[in-house]
Amino acid sequence: MSMQDMKFVQNFMKMTNDAWLKGWHERNGGNISYRLTSENVESIKNIIDENRDYSPIGVTVKNLANEYFLVTGSGKFIRNVAVDLEANVGIVKIDEKGENYKVVWGLVNGAKPTSELPSHLMSHSVKFEATNGNHRVIMHSHATNLIALTFVLPLDGAVFTRELWEMATECPVVFPSGVGIVPWMVPGGAEIAEATSELMKKHDVVIWAYHGVFCSGEDLDLTFGLMDTVEKSAEILVKVLSMGGKRQTISSDNFRDLARDFNVTISEEYLK
């Protein structure tokens, strides 16, 4: 079987195409990474090439030692993943110290993993610890309405969370831990990776001011669904603000009732 025949790769390709159709990934904007299961790795052991050189990650992720990730490439267009898989994505392996990576498949002709690899891996590292390894996907998109809101709302996670929750009843159920906000930073380096991963300790959604959003989830469908829900809520909020703002909304007690009936935990931080 070829790499493209693998079910997890097909699911990844579908996710990238769906995200492109949503308008979240203009040009080479955004990036996605998926941590392979042991079954995934076993299924491709005769396809990958372990005889490659390692390169420094720029950050240390010790708990991801010897893990494999399917990642989009630096400068690659999300819309082209389904057209030429090997040219636009690759599989990387982390070394035993969690300090270096090597490309074991794909990213041909000298291509490299996404420049946001440090942010992805540090977030994966945090979620690996926090979820007992259950979270496997990090998705970074340039979601239009979420970016727009960073220009008009206070860059405060509690404010963003409450505003987004009020736009759709399902929101506190889909992302009960709310959202975190990273102020503008130069992307691609250790500083923004550390800031993002710190917020990932508490949230599954982290917004980069004037830039985009990171979502973490257990699998590709759940992570895409999380991104889709948060962005749709942002779209509703943009429309509400353009119509002059709210005249009525969901109350804190309404949210408490929702949390009780749906058995989710909502911090009082967002219900003040």
Disulfide bonds with the S-S distance in Angstrom:
none
